[in-house]
Amino acid sequence: MGRITSRDTMAAGIPWSFAPILDKSSNPLWARTYETFGEDPYTISVMADAVVRGMQSINGSAACLKHFIAYSKTPTGHDKDGVTLTDFDPLNYFAPRFKAGFDAGALTTMENYISVNGVPTIANPKLMTDLLRNDFGFDGVSVSDYAEINQLKDFHRTARSEDEATKQSLERTTLDMSMIASDDSFINGTKLLLERNPDILSRIQTSARRVVKLKVQLGLYDNALPGEEYLDLVGNVDDVAAALEMARESIILLQNNDRTLPLSTNASIFLTGHTADRIAYRCGGWSVSGKQTTSTYDISDDAVPHGISVKDGLEAIAAKELAAKSEYTIAVIGEQPYHEKTGDLDDLALPAGQIEYVKEIASTGTKVILVLFEGRPRLLGELP
């Protein structure tokens, strides 16, 4: 997975991938649960080692461990909400997987959007200097999450201006780079800081050396747009097969009452549900965008000769009529795509109407196979 990710990204001329995400799934409400490797610290550490080695096995590629650190510990489940930690938590639950990634040779790391014990990570010396540089001994590039320095003014409210926000981050941490493409506030703030505090020059030079070293390691001074040799490999047969295998391994069979599965090819099957015919719903966040993206399932007549595929939007009465005529009904429900803050929830119940729709279908006597597309575990309510 890591190797293919880096190679395809390199083919686009991008040698630096902002991955892997090493956050631990701590609250099922959190909108980035589906981006994690789960809730077990040891498993995440093993995955960190493997993915980093795979990504950086492509010459000239850099992995980025994120989000340093404790980003997923949100007590509310809402993205970017601050967390409260004892010293035990980061050392035992969060640090080991980052150590595994650093030990595997990760060249970069990214901080996060939260505050820990009231101190924003982007301006937190205990995390970004003491833990990252002194305890881990990491001397690679650390980058902010998107526009997070400016969020010291706009979100965390610890700075009155963007210049003051830049000052707080640079003076209190060892951050090397601001990830922002929309303005030059970081550049201007750094220049102003140098004018007012010339003693900070050596600290800025240290960061500059780290960035230059990374560019040398990636060969960017020899070739500023690498990866052309990988263009023809994008989407090759082996990679598609690997992607399919990973997708298959991600499917979880929750239950199989009366050994209903696998279905007979001679069975009459009705396919329906809120998520049955939308690519975006099936792929999830950070992939296909747009809630109205649709595509019909490709089910051949040979595979299911008596099958019926019905698009999203079918009236309940018509759906019940078709379900009653079918031995099996595959009801596909779940979440619409989301990412970060747009996925905030206060309740893990499935979207309104989905459970009721499945119950109405089941009332016809058809045998219902429920398929769930979710980025986090949602409640099934009254469904058996």
BELBELNOR-V856261 format. One record per pair of residues at least 4 apart in sequence whose C-alpha atoms are under 6 Angstrom apart, sorted by the first residue. I is the first residue (numbers start at 1). J is the second residue. D is the distance in whole Angstrom. If there is no record, write none. Layout:
# BELBELNOR-V856261
i = <I & I>
j = <J & J>
d = <D & D>
This chain:
# BELBELNOR-V856261
i = <2 & 2 & 2 & 3 & 3 & 6 & 6 & 8 & 9 & 10 & 10 & 10 & 11 & 11 & 11 & 11 & 13 & 13 & 13 & 15 & 16 & 16 & 17 & 18 & 19 & 19 & 19 & 20 & 21 & 22 & 23 & 23 & 24 & 25 & 25 & 25 & 26 & 27 & 28 & 29 & 29 & 30 & 30 & 31 & 31 & 31 & 33 & 34 & 37 & 44 & 45 & 45 & 47 & 48 & 48 & 49 & 49 & 49 & 51 & 53 & 56 & 56 & 60 & 62 & 63 & 64 & 64 & 65 & 66 & 66 & 67 & 67 & 67 & 68 & 68 & 68 & 74 & 74 & 78 & 79 & 80 & 80 & 82 & 82 & 82 & 83 & 84 & 84 & 88 & 89 & 90 & 90 & 91 & 99 & 101 & 102 & 107 & 108 & 108 & 108 & 109 & 110 & 110 & 110 & 111 & 111 & 112 & 114 & 115 & 115 & 115 & 119 & 120 & 122 & 123 & 123 & 123 & 123 & 124 & 125 & 125 & 125 & 126 & 127 & 128 & 128 & 129 & 129 & 129 & 130 & 131 & 132 & 133 & 133 & 141 & 141 & 142 & 142 & 143 & 143 & 143 & 144 & 144 & 146 & 146 & 147 & 147 & 149 & 150 & 151 & 152 & 152 & 152 & 152 & 152 & 153 & 153 & 153 & 153 & 159 & 159 & 163 & 166 & 167 & 168 & 169 & 176 & 185 & 193 & 194 & 209 & 215 & 220 & 235 & 265 & 268 & 268 & 268 & 268 & 269 & 269 & 269 & 269 & 270 & 270 & 271 & 271 & 271 & 271 & 272 & 272 & 272 & 273 & 273 & 273 & 274 & 274 & 275 & 275 & 276 & 277 & 277 & 277 & 277 & 277 & 278 & 278 & 278 & 279 & 280 & 280 & 281 & 281 & 284 & 285 & 285 & 285 & 301 & 320 & 324 & 324 & 327 & 328 & 328 & 328 & 329 & 330 & 330 & 330 & 331 & 332 & 332 & 333 & 334 & 334 & 334 & 335 & 338 & 338 & 339 & 348 & 348 & 349 & 349 & 350 & 353 & 362>
j = <51 & 54 & 55 & 54 & 55 & 10 & 55 & 234 & 14 & 14 & 15 & 227 & 227 & 228 & 230 & 231 & 225 & 226 & 227 & 61 & 61 & 62 & 63 & 64 & 63 & 64 & 65 & 65 & 66 & 66 & 36 & 72 & 39 & 33 & 38 & 39 & 73 & 77 & 376 & 77 & 345 & 77 & 78 & 340 & 343 & 344 & 376 & 375 & 44 & 48 & 97 & 100 & 51 & 52 & 101 & 100 & 101 & 104 & 55 & 57 & 61 & 62 & 218 & 107 & 106 & 108 & 109 & 109 & 109 & 110 & 110 & 111 & 112 & 110 & 111 & 112 & 81 & 83 & 344 & 341 & 113 & 114 & 114 & 115 & 116 & 116 & 116 & 117 & 92 & 93 & 94 & 95 & 95 & 103 & 106 & 106 & 140 & 140 & 141 & 142 & 142 & 142 & 143 & 144 & 144 & 145 & 145 & 120 & 119 & 120 & 121 & 124 & 124 & 169 & 168 & 169 & 172 & 173 & 128 & 129 & 172 & 173 & 130 & 131 & 132 & 173 & 133 & 173 & 174 & 134 & 135 & 136 & 137 & 138 & 176 & 210 & 175 & 176 & 176 & 177 & 178 & 178 & 179 & 179 & 180 & 179 & 180 & 165 & 162 & 155 & 156 & 157 & 158 & 159 & 165 & 157 & 159 & 160 & 161 & 164 & 165 & 189 & 189 & 171 & 172 & 173 & 207 & 189 & 197 & 198 & 213 & 220 & 224 & 240 & 304 & 306 & 307 & 326 & 327 & 307 & 326 & 328 & 329 & 308 & 329 & 309 & 310 & 329 & 330 & 276 & 310 & 331 & 331 & 332 & 333 & 312 & 333 & 332 & 333 & 332 & 294 & 295 & 296 & 311 & 312 & 293 & 294 & 295 & 294 & 284 & 288 & 336 & 337 & 337 & 337 & 338 & 339 & 305 & 361 & 364 & 366 & 366 & 366 & 367 & 368 & 368 & 368 & 369 & 370 & 370 & 371 & 372 & 372 & 372 & 373 & 374 & 374 & 342 & 343 & 343 & 378 & 379 & 378 & 379 & 378 & 357 & 366>
d = <5 & 5 & 4 & 4 & 4 & 6 & 5 & 6 & 5 & 5 & 5 & 5 & 4 & 6 & 5 & 5 & 5 & 5 & 5 & 5 & 6 & 5 & 6 & 5 & 6 & 5 & 6 & 6 & 5 & 6 & 6 & 6 & 5 & 6 & 5 & 5 & 6 & 6 & 6 & 5 & 6 & 4 & 6 & 6 & 5 & 6 & 6 & 5 & 6 & 6 & 4 & 6 & 6 & 6 & 5 & 6 & 5 & 5 & 6 & 6 & 5 & 6 & 4 & 6 & 6 & 5 & 5 & 4 & 6 & 5 & 6 & 5 & 5 & 6 & 4 & 6 & 6 & 6 & 5 & 5 & 5 & 5 & 5 & 5 & 6 & 5 & 6 & 5 & 6 & 5 & 5 & 5 & 5 & 6 & 6 & 5 & 5 & 5 & 5 & 6 & 5 & 6 & 5 & 6 & 5 & 6 & 6 & 6 & 5 & 4 & 5 & 6 & 6 & 6 & 6 & 5 & 6 & 6 & 6 & 5 & 5 & 5 & 5 & 5 & 5 & 5 & 5 & 6 & 6 & 5 & 5 & 5 & 5 & 5 & 6 & 6 & 5 & 5 & 6 & 5 & 6 & 5 & 5 & 5 & 6 & 6 & 5 & 6 & 6 & 5 & 5 & 6 & 5 & 6 & 6 & 5 & 5 & 6 & 6 & 6 & 5 & 4 & 6 & 6 & 6 & 6 & 5 & 6 & 6 & 5 & 6 & 5 & 5 & 6 & 5 & 5 & 5 & 5 & 5 & 5 & 6 & 5 & 6 & 5 & 5 & 5 & 6 & 6 & 5 & 6 & 6 & 5 & 5 & 5 & 6 & 6 & 5 & 5 & 5 & 5 & 6 & 6 & 5 & 6 & 6 & 6 & 4 & 6 & 6 & 6 & 5 & 5 & 6 & 5 & 5 & 5 & 5 & 4 & 5 & 5 & 6 & 5 & 5 & 5 & 6 & 5 & 6 & 5 & 6 & 5 & 5 & 6 & 5 & 5 & 5 & 5 & 5 & 6 & 5 & 6 & 5 & 6 & 6 & 5 & 6 & 6 & 6>
